[in-house]
Amino acid sequence: MGILHLKNVNKGFGQGTHHAEILKNITLDVTEGEFVAILGFSGTGKSTLMNLIAGLEMPDTGSVTFRGKQITAPGPERGLVFQSYSLMPWLTVRGNVMLAIDAVHSGLSKSDRAAKADHYIAMVGLPHAAHRRPAELSGGMRQRVAVARALAMEPELLLLDEPLSALDALTRANLADEILEIWEADKKTCILITNDVDEAILLADRIIVLNPDGTLADPVPVTLPRPRDRSAMNTDTAFKALRAKVTQYLMDVGIAAKVEETRVLPKVTPIHSVPAAVQEAGASSLDARYLTFTGLHKVYPTPKGPLTVVEDFDLKVNKGEFISLIGHSGCGKSTVLTMAAGLNPISKGAIRLDGWDVEGADPERAVVFQSPNLFPWLTAKENVSIGVDKVYPKASRAERQDVVEYYLERVGLADAMDQSAVAMSNGMKQRVGIARAFALSPKLLLLDEPFGMLDSLTRWELQEVLMEVWSRTKVTAICVTHDVDEAILLADRVVMMTNGPQATIGKITEVDLPRPRTRKALLAHPDYYTYRQEVLDFLEEYEHGAKPKPKPQTIAAE
């Protein structure tokens, strides 16, 4: 039986010539006890759709009804969990949950209301933190409070608006599993807004893609048997087929080629290039150990004595090789990267690049951080030009501008070169960061979770951009990531780190998959899920701070 019905719903914002239609002719029926996932790219109107169902906004035309009655305002029968936690900072966990209970269940006795709060706080695993305030909680714990508060209202319809997107990968996976357990115990009708395909498949009965033009695609039923086990899904044929189908649709409708082919890269020499004679003399010997990490340690002083974060990190990287560095939070991935960048002093051991010890920052080692670090008042072109002007001192002004425009075009910003950084989306800013790094013609490209702040589907798009540009330059690269699919997609080898402190290399997997790579092609490759399982098994072994003994590894590149 239908509990929620949307019929011919249209919604836009702005007036006159500035009016933008966000949702177009949306018709949707949700049945009692069903779990529906709405999947789509940023900016497609997913949250607008959720706000219409929650009664926070009204449609321009069409109707939204709940149990046959028009929705005209928010109501306790529809509990909403936002992407941001929306907790009262001065109240404890218990106080925040009680706020909802007191509003909805005012007829209950004080003891019954208290028991209800305790019940839902226990349901999300937070009895030990009931008297803490939000500032004392991690991001994952705060989102658990938000889920408990929504559940405590005992709504008939639970609305989850990207509730996990602000969390790290492990916390996100754990909380998704908890939401699944809660739903299976209670079988509430649930609508989840997400940008994560795996999350949608794990949780939903139906997946519906919200297209970039504001229309709904045909629903895709998820017929995988329940209860669903995340770890088992990687070897499940039906899961892999469904994942490939949904991914292919999203790639087709959302990631159209944005790169033009109008500019040619000028032949200019960066200041940090090795002179031709030296390069020729040393090419054969250096290609196989172009970048080496030898006995690398990082030790920080603490009041309790020295803390060794990374120890005995040994790795040889070939020229033109792409390495993914993966491990749980706190394993020292970014510490290794910042030492390679010369931004973090080496405590013991050495890093050598192209025959020289790494000492201090240098544009020969370009870094793309999680946050793009652009000058907000400068345009995209001006942000990239700053480094280019320093690296190509002998090039003419016109040649330097050609370098800048070539790479901005490569990352899909041909029409936004003169747009100021402050007016750009996070995805556009990160495109500028990638263009800026490649424009330096570095010997080594270092990427520190470059897409970590972006939603899943924007990440896909920028991974494609990164691979396209990298395939032209073949620059030696190391990418720190927590995303298993990203690690395999990008890398020639995936280097896995044990948990910190005293983190080191625990395992190395060679990724023998054809290049150039696309996500669609890899999902169809027979070996892809084998590599994925190797990395997942390692991460599972080291989950929750476990410290198994690392297995001996061959560290030299073949």
C-alpha positions as CSV (number, residue, x, y, z in Angstrom):
1,M,0.0,0.0,0.0
2,G,1.3,3.5,-0.9
3,I,2.3,5.7,2.0
4,L,3.9,8.6,0.0
5,H,2.8,9.8,-3.4
6,L,4.4,12.5,-5.6
7,K,2.5,13.4,-8.7
8,N,3.8,15.6,-11.6
9,V,5.9,17.7,-9.1
10,N,7.8,20.7,-10.5
11,K,10.0,22.9,-8.4
12,G,12.3,25.8,-9.3
13,F,13.9,28.8,-7.7
14,G,14.4,32.5,-8.8
15,Q,12.2,34.9,-10.7
16,G,11.7,35.8,-14.4
17,T,14.8,35.3,-16.5
18,H,16.7,34.1,-13.3
19,H,14.2,31.2,-12.7
20,A,15.9,27.8,-12.7
21,E,13.8,24.7,-12.9
22,I,15.3,22.1,-10.4
23,L,12.8,19.3,-10.4
24,K,10.7,18.4,-13.4
25,N,7.6,16.3,-13.6
26,I,8.5,14.0,-10.6
27,T,6.1,11.2,-10.0
28,L,6.9,8.6,-7.3
29,D,5.1,6.1,-5.1
30,V,6.7,4.7,-2.0
31,T,5.0,1.7,-0.3
32,E,4.8,0.9,3.4
33,G,8.0,-0.6,4.8
34,E,10.0,0.1,1.6
35,F,13.6,1.4,1.6
36,V,14.1,3.7,-1.4
37,A,17.5,5.2,-2.4
38,I,17.5,8.4,-4.5
39,L,20.9,8.5,-6.2
40,G,22.4,11.4,-8.1
41,F,25.1,14.0,-8.7
42,S,25.5,17.2,-6.6
43,G,23.2,19.9,-7.8
44,T,20.6,17.7,-9.3
45,G,18.0,18.6,-6.7
46,K,18.1,15.6,-4.4
47,S,17.9,17.7,-1.2
48,T,15.1,19.8,-2.8
49,L,13.2,16.6,-3.3
50,M,13.7,15.6,0.3
51,N,12.6,19.0,1.5
52,L,9.4,18.7,-0.4
53,I,8.7,15.3,1.2
54,A,9.6,16.7,4.7
55,G,7.3,19.7,4.2
56,L,10.1,22.3,4.4
57,E,9.3,23.5,0.8
58,M,6.2,23.4,-1.3
59,P,6.1,22.4,-5.0
60,D,5.4,25.0,-7.7
61,T,3.0,22.6,-9.4
62,G,1.9,19.0,-8.7
63,S,1.1,17.3,-5.4
64,V,3.0,15.6,-2.5
65,T,0.7,13.5,-0.3
66,F,1.4,11.4,2.8
67,R,-1.3,8.8,3.5
68,G,-3.6,10.6,1.1
69,K,-3.2,14.0,2.7
70,Q,-1.4,16.9,1.2
71,I,1.9,17.8,2.9
72,T,1.8,21.4,3.8
73,A,4.4,21.6,6.7
74,P,6.9,19.4,8.6
75,G,5.3,16.8,10.9
76,P,6.5,14.2,13.4
77,E,5.3,11.4,11.2
78,R,8.2,12.3,8.9
79,G,11.6,12.2,10.7
80,L,14.5,13.9,8.9
81,V,18.3,13.3,9.3
82,F,20.4,15.9,7.6
83,Q,23.9,15.7,6.2
84,S,25.0,18.2,8.8
85,Y,24.3,17.1,12.4
86,S,22.1,20.0,13.5
87,L,22.6,19.3,17.2
88,M,22.2,21.8,20.0
89,P,25.8,22.3,21.1
90,W,24.9,23.2,24.7
91,L,22.8,20.0,25.2
92,T,24.2,16.5,25.9
93,V,23.5,13.5,23.7
94,R,20.6,12.7,26.0
95,G,19.4,16.3,26.0
96,N,19.4,16.4,22.2
97,V,17.4,13.2,22.0
98,M,15.0,14.3,24.8
99,L,14.3,17.5,22.8
100,A,12.6,15.5,20.1
101,I,10.9,13.1,22.5
102,D,9.4,16.0,24.6
103,A,8.1,17.7,21.5
104,V,6.4,14.5,20.1
105,H,5.6,12.4,23.1
106,S,4.6,15.1,25.6
107,G,1.7,12.9,26.9
108,L,4.1,10.3,28.3
109,S,5.3,10.4,31.9
110,K,8.8,11.7,32.6
111,S,10.1,8.2,33.3
112,D,8.6,6.8,30.1
113,R,10.2,9.6,28.1
114,A,13.5,9.0,29.7
115,A,13.3,5.3,29.0
116,K,12.5,6.0,25.4
117,A,15.6,8.3,25.1
118,D,17.8,5.5,26.7
119,H,16.3,3.0,24.2
120,Y,17.2,5.0,21.1
121,I,20.6,6.1,22.4
122,A,21.4,2.4,23.0
123,M,20.1,1.5,19.5
124,V,22.9,3.7,18.0
125,G,25.5,2.4,20.4
126,L,26.0,5.6,22.5
127,P,25.1,4.8,26.1
128,H,28.7,5.5,27.2
129,A,28.5,9.0,25.6
130,A,25.0,9.9,26.8
131,H,26.2,12.8,29.0
132,R,28.7,14.2,26.5
133,R,28.1,17.4,24.5
134,P,28.5,17.4,20.7
135,A,31.9,19.1,20.8
136,E,33.2,16.1,22.7
137,L,32.1,13.7,20.0
138,S,33.6,12.5,16.7
139,G,31.7,13.2,13.4
140,G,30.4,9.6,13.3
141,M,29.1,9.8,16.9
142,R,27.3,13.1,16.2
143,Q,25.6,11.6,13.2
144,R,24.5,8.7,15.4
145,V,22.9,11.2,17.8
146,A,21.0,12.7,14.8
147,V,19.8,9.2,13.8
148,A,18.7,8.4,17.4
149,R,16.9,11.7,17.6
150,A,15.0,11.1,14.4
151,L,14.1,7.5,15.5
152,A,13.0,8.7,18.9
153,M,10.2,10.7,17.2
154,E,9.0,7.2,16.0
155,P,8.1,8.6,12.6
156,E,6.2,6.5,10.1
157,L,8.6,7.7,7.4
158,L,12.4,8.1,8.0
159,L,14.1,10.6,5.6
160,L,17.9,10.4,5.4
161,D,19.4,13.3,3.5
162,E,23.0,12.2,2.7
163,P,23.5,11.4,6.4
164,L,26.9,9.7,5.9
165,S,28.6,11.9,3.3
166,A,30.6,14.0,5.8
167,L,32.2,10.9,7.4
168,D,35.4,9.0,6.7
169,A,35.1,5.8,4.7
170,L,35.3,3.4,7.7
171,T,32.9,5.3,9.9
172,R,30.5,5.7,6.9
173,A,30.5,2.0,6.3
174,N,30.0,1.1,10.0
175,L,27.1,3.6,10.3
176,A,25.5,2.4,7.1
177,D,25.6,-1.1,8.5
178,E,23.9,0.1,11.7
179,I,21.2,1.9,9.8
180,L,20.6,-1.3,7.9
181,E,20.3,-3.3,11.2
182,I,17.9,-0.7,12.7
183,W,15.7,-0.8,9.5
184,E,15.6,-4.6,9.4
185,A,14.6,-4.7,13.1
186,D,11.9,-2.0,12.7
187,K,11.0,-2.1,8.9
188,K,10.2,1.6,8.9
189,T,9.5,3.2,5.5
190,C,12.7,4.9,4.6
191,I,14.0,7.2,1.8
192,L,17.7,7.7,1.6
193,I,19.4,10.5,-0.5
194,T,22.9,9.4,-1.4
195,N,25.7,9.7,-3.9
196,D,27.2,6.4,-3.1
197,V,26.3,3.4,-5.3
198,D,27.5,0.7,-2.9
199,E,25.5,2.4,0.0
200,A,22.4,2.4,-2.2
201,I,22.7,-1.2,-3.1
202,L,23.5,-2.3,0.5
203,L,20.4,-0.6,1.9
204,A,17.7,-0.2,-0.6
205,D,14.8,-2.2,-2.1
206,R,14.8,0.2,-5.1
207,I,17.3,2.7,-6.5
208,I,16.1,5.7,-8.4
209,V,18.5,8.0,-10.1
210,L,17.8,11.7,-10.2
211,N,19.0,12.8,-13.6
212,P,21.1,16.0,-14.1
213,D,18.0,17.5,-15.9
214,G,15.9,17.2,-12.8
215,T,13.8,14.2,-13.9
216,L,13.7,10.7,-12.3
217,A,15.0,7.7,-14.1
218,D,13.2,4.4,-14.2
219,P,13.6,2.6,-10.8
220,V,16.1,-0.2,-10.5
221,P,14.9,-3.0,-8.2
222,V,17.5,-4.4,-5.8
223,T,16.7,-8.1,-5.5
224,L,19.7,-9.1,-3.4
225,P,18.5,-11.3,-0.5
226,R,18.4,-9.8,3.0
227,P,20.1,-9.6,5.4
228,R,22.9,-8.2,3.3
229,D,26.6,-8.6,4.3
230,R,28.9,-5.8,3.0
231,S,32.0,-8.0,2.9
232,A,30.2,-10.9,1.0
233,M,28.8,-8.5,-1.7
234,N,32.3,-8.2,-3.3
235,T,32.1,-11.8,-4.5
236,D,28.3,-11.8,-5.3
237,T,27.6,-12.0,-9.0
238,A,24.2,-10.2,-8.7
239,F,25.8,-7.4,-6.7
240,K,28.6,-6.9,-9.3
241,A,26.1,-6.9,-12.2
242,L,23.8,-4.4,-10.4
243,R,26.8,-2.2,-9.5
244,A,28.0,-2.2,-13.1
245,K,24.5,-1.3,-14.4
246,V,23.9,1.6,-12.0
247,T,27.5,2.9,-12.5
248,Q,27.3,2.8,-16.2
249,Y,24.0,4.7,-16.2
250,L,25.4,7.4,-13.9
251,M,28.6,7.7,-16.0
252,D,26.5,8.0,-19.2
253,V,24.1,10.7,-18.0
254,G,26.4,12.6,-15.6
255,I,30.0,12.4,-16.9
256,A,29.9,13.6,-20.4
257,A,33.3,14.6,-21.9
258,K,34.0,18.2,-21.0
259,V,37.5,18.4,-22.4
260,E,38.1,20.2,-25.7
261,E,41.1,19.7,-28.0
262,T,41.9,23.3,-29.1
263,R,45.2,24.1,-27.4
264,V,48.7,22.7,-27.9
265,L,51.2,22.5,-25.1
266,P,54.3,24.6,-26.0
267,K,57.8,23.1,-25.8
268,V,59.1,25.0,-22.8
269,T,61.7,23.7,-20.3
270,P,60.9,23.9,-16.5
271,I,63.6,25.2,-14.3
272,H,63.9,21.9,-12.4
273,S,64.5,19.7,-15.4
274,V,67.7,17.6,-15.5
275,P,70.1,18.9,-18.2
276,A,69.8,16.7,-21.4
277,A,73.4,15.4,-21.1
278,V,72.9,14.3,-17.5
279,Q,69.5,12.9,-18.3
280,E,70.9,10.7,-21.1
281,A,73.8,9.5,-19.0
282,G,71.6,8.5,-16.1
283,A,68.4,7.4,-17.7
284,S,69.0,3.6,-17.7
285,S,70.2,3.4,-14.1
286,L,67.6,5.8,-12.6
287,D,64.4,4.7,-14.3
288,A,64.2,1.6,-12.1
289,R,64.7,3.4,-8.8
290,Y,63.7,6.9,-9.8
291,L,62.1,7.5,-6.3
292,T,63.3,5.6,-3.2
293,F,62.2,5.6,0.4
294,T,64.9,4.0,2.6
295,G,64.4,3.2,6.3
296,L,62.1,6.2,6.6
297,H,61.0,7.2,10.1
298,K,58.9,10.0,11.5
299,V,59.2,10.7,15.2
300,Y,57.3,13.5,17.0
301,P,58.2,14.7,20.5
302,T,55.4,14.4,23.1
303,P,55.2,15.1,26.9
304,K,55.4,11.3,27.4
305,G,58.4,10.9,25.2
306,P,59.1,10.3,21.4
307,L,56.2,9.0,19.4
308,T,57.2,7.0,16.2
309,V,54.4,7.5,13.7
310,V,56.1,5.9,10.7
311,E,59.0,3.4,10.9
312,D,61.1,1.5,8.4
313,F,59.1,2.6,5.4
314,D,61.0,1.2,2.4
315,L,59.8,1.5,-1.2
316,K,61.3,1.8,-4.6
317,V,59.3,3.5,-7.3
318,N,59.9,3.4,-11.1
319,K,59.9,6.5,-13.2
320,G,56.4,7.0,-14.6
321,E,54.8,4.6,-12.0
322,F,51.5,5.5,-10.2
323,I,51.4,4.4,-6.6
324,S,48.3,4.4,-4.4
325,L,48.9,4.6,-0.7
326,I,46.0,3.3,1.4
327,G,45.3,2.5,5.1
328,H,43.0,3.4,7.9
329,S,43.0,6.9,9.5
330,G,46.1,7.6,11.5
331,C,48.3,5.1,9.7
332,G,50.8,7.8,8.5
333,K,49.9,7.9,4.8
334,S,49.8,11.7,4.7
335,T,52.9,11.9,6.9
336,V,54.9,9.9,4.3
337,L,53.5,12.1,1.5
338,T,54.4,15.4,3.3
339,M,57.9,14.1,3.9
340,A,58.2,13.3,0.2
341,A,57.0,16.9,-0.6
342,G,59.6,18.3,1.7
343,L,57.0,19.9,3.9
344,N,57.7,17.6,6.9
345,P,61.3,16.9,8.1
346,I,62.5,13.3,7.9
347,S,63.4,12.0,11.4
348,K,65.5,9.1,10.1
349,G,66.2,7.5,6.7
350,A,66.1,9.2,3.3
351,I,63.9,9.9,0.3
352,R,65.8,10.3,-3.0
353,L,64.2,11.5,-6.3
354,D,66.0,11.3,-9.6
355,G,69.3,10.8,-7.7
356,W,69.0,13.6,-5.3
357,D,68.0,13.7,-1.6
358,V,64.6,15.4,-0.9
359,E,65.3,18.4,1.2
360,G,62.7,21.2,1.6
361,A,59.7,22.0,-0.6
362,D,60.4,22.5,-4.3
363,P,58.1,22.8,-7.4
364,E,59.7,19.7,-8.8
365,R,57.4,18.0,-6.4
366,A,53.9,19.2,-6.9
367,V,51.2,18.5,-4.3
368,V,47.4,18.4,-4.6
369,F,45.8,18.5,-1.2
370,Q,42.3,17.5,-0.1
371,S,41.5,21.3,0.1
372,P,42.7,23.0,-3.1
373,N,44.2,26.1,-1.3
374,L,43.5,28.6,-4.0
375,F,43.6,32.4,-3.6
376,P,39.9,33.1,-3.6
377,W,40.2,36.6,-5.1
378,L,42.2,35.3,-8.1
379,T,40.7,33.6,-11.2
380,A,41.5,30.0,-12.2
381,K,44.0,31.2,-14.7
382,E,45.7,33.5,-12.2
383,N,45.9,30.7,-9.6
384,V,47.7,28.4,-12.0
385,S,49.9,31.2,-13.4
386,I,51.6,31.8,-10.1
387,G,53.5,28.5,-10.2
388,V,54.0,28.5,-13.9
389,D,55.7,31.9,-13.9
390,K,58.3,30.7,-11.4
391,V,58.9,27.3,-13.1
392,Y,59.3,28.6,-16.7
393,P,61.5,31.7,-16.3
394,K,62.9,31.5,-19.8
395,A,59.6,31.0,-21.5
396,S,57.8,34.0,-23.1
397,R,54.7,35.4,-21.4
398,A,52.6,33.9,-24.3
399,E,54.1,30.5,-23.9
400,R,53.5,30.5,-20.1
401,Q,49.8,31.4,-20.7
402,D,49.6,28.6,-23.2
403,V,50.8,26.2,-20.6
404,V,48.2,27.5,-18.1
405,E,45.3,27.4,-20.6
406,Y,46.3,23.9,-21.9
407,Y,46.0,22.3,-18.5
408,L,42.8,24.2,-17.5
409,E,41.3,23.0,-20.7
410,R,42.5,19.4,-20.0
411,V,40.6,19.4,-16.6
412,G,37.4,20.7,-18.2
413,L,37.6,24.4,-17.3
414,A,37.9,25.9,-20.8
415,D,34.8,28.0,-20.2
416,A,35.7,29.0,-16.6
417,M,39.3,30.1,-16.8
418,D,38.4,33.7,-15.9
419,Q,36.1,32.8,-13.1
420,S,37.2,33.7,-9.6
421,A,37.9,30.8,-7.2
422,V,35.4,32.1,-4.6
423,A,32.6,31.6,-7.1
424,M,33.6,28.0,-7.9
425,S,32.1,24.7,-6.5
426,N,34.5,22.4,-4.6
427,G,34.8,20.2,-7.6
428,M,35.8,23.1,-9.9
429,K,38.3,24.3,-7.3
430,Q,39.9,20.9,-7.2
431,R,40.1,20.9,-11.0
432,V,42.2,24.1,-10.7
433,G,44.4,22.4,-8.2
434,I,45.0,19.4,-10.5
435,A,45.7,21.8,-13.5
436,R,48.1,23.8,-11.3
437,A,50.1,20.7,-10.3
438,F,50.4,19.3,-13.8
439,A,51.3,22.8,-15.2
440,L,54.5,22.7,-13.1
441,S,55.8,19.8,-15.1
442,P,56.9,18.1,-11.8
443,K,59.2,15.2,-11.5
444,L,56.9,13.8,-8.8
445,L,53.1,14.4,-8.4
446,L,51.9,13.9,-4.8
447,L,48.1,13.7,-4.2
448,D,46.8,13.8,-0.6
449,E,43.2,12.5,-0.7
450,P,42.6,14.9,-3.6
451,F,38.9,14.0,-3.9
452,G,38.2,13.3,-0.2
453,M,36.0,16.4,0.3
454,L,33.8,15.7,-2.8
455,D,30.8,13.6,-3.2
456,S,31.2,10.1,-4.7
457,L,30.0,11.0,-8.2
458,T,32.1,14.2,-8.5
459,R,35.1,12.0,-7.4
460,W,34.4,9.7,-10.3
461,E,34.4,12.5,-12.7
462,L,37.7,14.0,-11.4
463,Q,39.3,10.6,-11.3
464,E,38.6,10.3,-15.0
465,V,40.1,13.8,-15.5
466,L,43.2,12.9,-13.5
467,M,43.7,9.7,-15.5
468,E,43.3,11.5,-18.8
469,V,45.9,14.2,-17.9
470,W,48.2,11.7,-16.3
471,S,48.1,9.4,-19.4
472,R,49.6,12.3,-21.4
473,T,52.4,13.2,-19.0
474,K,53.2,9.8,-17.3
475,V,54.6,11.7,-14.3
476,T,55.7,9.6,-11.4
477,A,52.8,9.9,-8.9
478,I,51.8,8.9,-5.4
479,C,48.1,9.2,-4.3
480,V,47.0,8.9,-0.7
481,T,43.5,7.6,-0.5
482,H,41.0,5.8,1.7
483,D,38.9,4.7,-1.3
484,V,39.6,1.1,-2.4
485,D,38.1,1.6,-5.9
486,E,40.0,4.8,-6.4
487,A,43.3,3.1,-5.3
488,I,42.9,0.3,-7.8
489,L,41.5,2.5,-10.6
490,L,44.6,4.9,-10.5
491,A,47.5,2.7,-9.5
492,D,50.1,0.4,-11.0
493,R,50.7,-0.8,-7.4
494,V,48.6,-0.4,-4.2
495,V,50.8,0.1,-1.2
496,M,48.9,-0.8,2.1
497,M,50.0,0.6,5.4
498,T,49.6,-1.0,8.8
499,N,47.9,0.9,11.7
500,G,49.9,3.6,13.5
501,P,51.8,4.4,15.6
502,Q,54.9,2.7,14.2
503,A,53.1,2.3,10.9
504,T,54.9,0.7,8.0
505,I,54.1,-1.1,4.7
506,G,52.0,-4.2,5.4
507,K,51.3,-5.4,1.8
508,I,51.8,-4.4,-1.8
509,T,49.5,-5.4,-4.6
510,E,50.5,-5.1,-8.2
511,V,47.5,-4.0,-10.4
512,D,47.9,-5.6,-13.8
513,L,44.9,-4.0,-15.5
514,P,45.0,-2.4,-18.9
515,R,45.5,1.3,-19.4
516,P,44.0,3.8,-20.3
517,R,41.5,2.9,-17.6
518,T,37.9,3.9,-17.2
519,R,35.6,2.9,-14.3
520,K,33.1,1.2,-16.7
521,A,35.8,-0.9,-18.3
522,L,37.3,-1.9,-14.9
523,L,34.0,-3.0,-13.5
524,A,33.7,-5.4,-16.4
525,H,37.2,-6.8,-16.1
526,P,37.3,-10.3,-14.6
527,D,40.3,-9.5,-12.3
528,Y,39.0,-6.2,-10.9
529,Y,37.1,-7.7,-8.0
530,T,40.0,-10.0,-7.1
531,Y,42.3,-7.0,-6.6
532,R,39.5,-5.3,-4.7
533,Q,39.1,-8.3,-2.4
534,E,42.9,-8.3,-1.6
535,V,42.7,-4.7,-0.5
536,L,39.4,-5.1,1.4
537,D,40.8,-8.2,3.2
538,F,43.9,-6.2,4.3
539,L,41.8,-3.2,5.6
540,E,39.4,-5.6,7.4
541,E,42.4,-7.3,9.1
542,Y,43.5,-3.8,10.4
543,E,40.1,-2.5,11.2
544,H,39.4,-0.7,14.5
545,G,43.1,-0.2,15.3
546,A,44.1,-3.8,15.1
547,K,47.9,-4.5,14.9
548,P,48.5,-7.8,13.2
549,K,52.1,-8.6,12.3
550,P,52.8,-7.3,8.8
551,K,53.7,-9.9,6.2
552,P,57.2,-9.6,4.5
553,Q,56.9,-7.7,1.3
554,T,59.0,-7.4,-1.9
555,I,59.6,-3.6,-2.0
556,A,61.3,-3.2,-5.3
557,A,59.3,-2.3,-8.4
558,E,59.5,-4.9,-11.1
